[in-house]
């Protein structure tokens, strides 16, 4: 008997027991839908984590002068070999690098009118905003010409704006800093506190050249902030930056670096590892429903074999072989799994969309999760259909007709 004929017979048999067939597939439907929904939500969580890490510096590096101990502290800071703006320019020449900003920070007393405030002064280049994905809420950021000319302009955080100007718009106002008057050209958008409680909005940002010439009287910079296109580029950029700085600083091959390149790679890898474990764990838990569904298929098929004993005996009496009976019942089991798989896929996609809309949690339904769920459902049908199919094919035709 051909597979096509066996499939038609199996289909007619399942149609004869519609309610039972539907109930049998429920376990598979729930299992496939659960697997797809769980994997979609975990993939969405991973995507959200990647975006947040990028916003928090996941695709950035910081170059510092000095040697770094295992504890993370800086040792033997070499004042004779600080970082220079020319080092930042050399790093800008790397094709893998997207943005570079020189960084100098200090703390100073600032004033406006009869109000004054002690705050952090950060000297940067115009690319600082792109590296940190942090832009002015009002006004604008200074440009390349302001940096080149060491202009007396500044952009302030919302805390400084509140302390000095209250509810007034600070743009265009003047603040006094280190004996010079600076024009406020923008106010940064608020970002709140760090996990340690530091107020990140309590700062004044000015061109790093202005800090060098007007405030600190130095020619070097304290560190260099670098960004690349994605977190995957960070290790390559770290290696290239290290090599170019070693060449510029003429460090012999047998000597350690007198600088270090700091990244968030360790934290990123840990988070992604946890995300991967959660994906596997949730997928495994959801897969239990598929196994339960497979057991349900086996039980129902065993009941079906018992109820259809006479039918099997008649078929074998008129010439059907054990192989034909085996194939027919196997096809019935696989059809139940496949149909349940299709319905489960549709419900899983709908469940992912609904869950995402209610929780504002992104969901990503991948082709991989759909294919894996469907294939697993088919394998479950085959695995749990073997035993009932073998039982049916091994029935004695005479005994089947006598007791069926």
N, C-alpha and C positions, 0 to 999 in steps of 0.2 A: 504493500500500500504506500502510495506517495505521500510526502509531507503535506501537500496541498489538500489531499482528501482527508488526511488525519486532522489537519487544522480545521477543516469544515465540520467534521464530526465533533471535535472538541468544542468548537464555537456553538454548535447546536445544543450540546450537552449543557454548557454553561447558561445558555439562554433558557433552558428548561427549569433552571433553579436560579432565577434572577435575584431574589431576595438573599438567598444564601451566598451567591457570588458577590453581591455588593457588600454584605457584611464581612466576607472573607478578605476583601481588599482594603477594609478600613485601616487595619494595622499598617499595611504598606503605604497607604495614602498619608497617614499621620507621620510615619517614619521619614518618608521622602520630604514632606513639607517641613518637618522639624529640622532636618539636616540642612536644607536650602536656606531656611530662615536664619538659623543659628550661624551658618557660615557667612551669610550676607551681612548680618549685624557685626560679626567679628571683623570681617574685611572692611566694613565701613568704619569701625573703631580704629583699625590700623591706619586707614587713610586720614582720619581726623587727627590721630596722633602725629603722623608725618607732617601734616599741615601745621600743627601747633609747634612741633619741634623746629620747623623751618622759621616760624615766626619768633621763636625763642632762641634762635641761633643754631639750629640743628645743621644748617648748611654753611656755617661760618667758622672761622679760625681766629685766634688771637696770638700774635707774635710778641713775646716779651724778651727783654734782655736779662741775662743771668742764667744760672743753672737751677734746674728744678729737682728738689729732693723727692723721695718716694712719698713723703707725706703731703706733697703738693706745695710746700713752701719754696720760696726763692732763696738760693744760696749763692754766696760769692758774687753779688751783683757788681759787674765790672763797669765802673764809672768811666773808665778810659775807652770803653767800647760800647757806648749806648747805641740805640737804634737811631737812624737818621732818616730824614724825609727822602733821601736818595734810595734808601733800602725799600721804602714803600713804592717808589717809582719803578724800581727793578721788579718788584712783585707784580706791579700793574702790567708789566710786559708779558707775563705768563698767560698763555692762551686759555688755560683752564679757569683762570680767575675772572670773576664777574665785576666785583667792586672792591675798592681798597680805601681805607680811611686812616690817616694818622690820628693818634689819640694822645692827648695830654690832659691830666686832670689835677685839680688843686681845690682848695677851699678858701673862700674869701668873704669879706663883709661887703654887701651891696646896699645901695640906698636909692630911694626915689622920694623927693620931697622931704617930709619929716619921718618917713618910714624907712626902716633898715632891716636887713635879714642876713644871717650867716648861712651860706649855701655852698653847694658843690659847683665848681666851674669846670666845664668839659670843653677842651679844644679839639675840634674835629675838622675833617674836610667836608665838602658838599655831598660826598657819597655815603656819609654816615646814615642818612635816613633810609637809603635803599638796603644797606646791609642789615639794619635792624627792623625794616618794614615799619618804620615809625615816622609819621609825618605831622606837620603842623595842623592843628585844628582851626586856627585863625592865622591870617597873614601868610607868610611864606618862609622858606628856609634860605639861608645865604647861598650865593653861587660861587663858581670857580674864581671869578674876578675878585670877589670879596676876600677869598682865601689868599690869592696871589698878592693883593695889596694890603693885607692885614688890616682890613677895615674895622671900624669901631661899631659893629652891628652885633646883635645877639638874638637868640631865640630862647624863650624861657619856658619852664614847666608850669603846670597849672597851680602847683603849691606856691611857687614864687609869685605868680600872677596874683593869687589870692592875698598873699601876705603884703605885697607892696601896693596893689592897685584895687583891692576889694572887688567890687562888682563892675568896675570900669573896664573898658576894652584897652589892654596894654599896648596894642600895636601903635607904633608911632611915638610912644612915650620914651622918656630918657631915664636910664638908671646910671648911677655912679659906681665905678668899680676901679680900684687901684689908681685913683687920681685922674681917670679918664671918664668921659661921658659916652655911653653906648646907646644907640637907638634900637629899641625893640621892634623887630620886623615880623615876629611871629610868636605864637603860643603853641607848644606841642600838645597833641592829644593826650588825655590822661591814660596812664597804664597801671597805676596803683602801686602796691607794695610788693617787695620780694617775699619769698617764703620766710626769710629771716626778719621781716618787719621793716626793711629799709624803704623809705619813700622814694620811688623812682621819678616822681614828678617834682622833686625838690632840687632843681638844678638850673644852671644857665649855660647854654651852648653857644660858643663863639668860634670863629675861625682859629685853627690851631696856631697859625702864624701870628695871630694877634696875642695869643697866650705867650708864645715864645718872646716876642718883642716888647709887649706892653706890660705884661704881668710878671713873668718868671725870669726874663732875661737869659734865656738858654737858646742853644741852636739844635739840640737833639729833641727826640720825641720819646714818650714813655713806652708805647706799644703800637702795634699796627693791627687793625681789624680788617679781615678779609672775608669775602663771601664767594661761594661758587654756585653753580646752577642747582645742584641736588646733593643730598647726603652721600650718594654713591661717589661723588667727585672729591669728597673731603680727604680720604687717605692719599689719593694721587696728588692733590694740591699740597698736602702736608709734606709729602716727600719732595716735591719740586721746590717748595719754599725753603725747606731745610737745606737742600743742595745749593740753591742760588745764594743763600745767606752765608753758607760755609765758604763758598768761592769768594764772595765779596769781602768776608772778614778774614780770608786767608788762614783758615783753620786746617792744620795738618790732619791727614787721615787717621793718625793714631791718637788724636786729641778729641776730647768731648766738646760738644757745642757750648758756646758761651751765650746761648739764647735757647728758648724753647717755644714750640708751637703748640698751643693748647686748643683742644677740640672737645666737642660733646659726644664723640664717638662711643665712648664706654657707656655713657648713659643711654644713648640711642640703641646700642646693641642689646642692652639689658631690657629695655622697653619692648623691642621687637621680639626678643626671645620669649618674654612673658606673653606677648600677643600671639605668637605662634603656638605656645603651649595651650593658651585659652581656646584657640581655634580647634586644635586637636581634641582637647577635653570636651568642649561643647559638641563638636561633631560626633565624638564617640558616644556621648550620652544620648544624643538624638538618634544615633544608629541603633540603639537598643530597641527602639520602636520597630525598626525594620526586622530585627531578629524575632521580636514578639509576633509581628505580622507574619513572618515566615512560619513560625510554629502554628499560628492560626490556620494558615493555608494547609499545612500538613494534616492537622486534625480534621479539618473539613473534608479534605481529599480522602482521608481514611474512612470517614463516615460515608462519603459518596461511593467509595469502592464497595462498602458493605451493602448499601442500598441498591447498587447497580450490579450485584452479583449475577442475577439472572441475565441481564443484558450482556454482560461480559461472556457468560457461558454460551449464549446464542451466537454471538459473534465468533467465538472460537470454534463452535460446532460447525459453522458454515465456512470455515477456512481461515479465519484470522489467526495470525501467529502471535506468540508471546511478544515479539518485537513490536507488532502493530499496536497491541494493547498498551505496552510500555510507552511508546511514542505518543499515543493519544492522551494518556494521563499526564505525561510530562508537558505536553503542549498546553493542556488545561491549566496546569500550575503556573507555567510561564506567562500565559495570557493574563491570568489573574494578577500576577506581579507587574507585568508591563502596563496593563490598564491602570492599576493602582499607582504605578510610577508616574504615568502621564498626568493623572489627576493631582497627585502629590506635587508635581512640578508647578502646575498652575496655582495651586493653593499656597505653595511655598513662596512664589513670586508675589502673589497678592498679600500674603502675610508679612513679607519683608517691607512692602510699600506701606501697609497699614501701620506696622510697628514703627517705621521711620517717621510717619506723619504724626503719630500720637506722642512719641518720645523726643522728637527732634534729633534723633540719633541717625546718622547716615547709614544707609545699607547699600551694599554692592553685590548684586547677583551676578556671579561670574559663570561663564560657560563651563568652566572646570567643575564647579559644584553641581551643576545640573547633570553633566555627563556622569560624574562619579556616583551621584545619587541614583540615577536611572540604571546604570550598570550594576550597582550593588543590589538594587531591587530585583533585577533580572536574575542575578546570581543567587539571591535568596530563594526566588521561585524555583530555580533549578535544583538547588541543594535540598530544600524541604519537600520538593515534589518527587524526588528519587524514590524515597521509601514507599509512599502510597502507590506510585506507578509500578514498582517491583512487586508489591503485594497483589496488585490487580493482575499483572502479567503471569504470576505464578499460580493463579487459581486453577483448579482442576475443572475442565469444562463440564464433565458429567456431574460432579458434586455441585457445581454452580447451578446447573439446571434443576437438580434434585432439591437443593435447599434454598435457592434464590427466591 
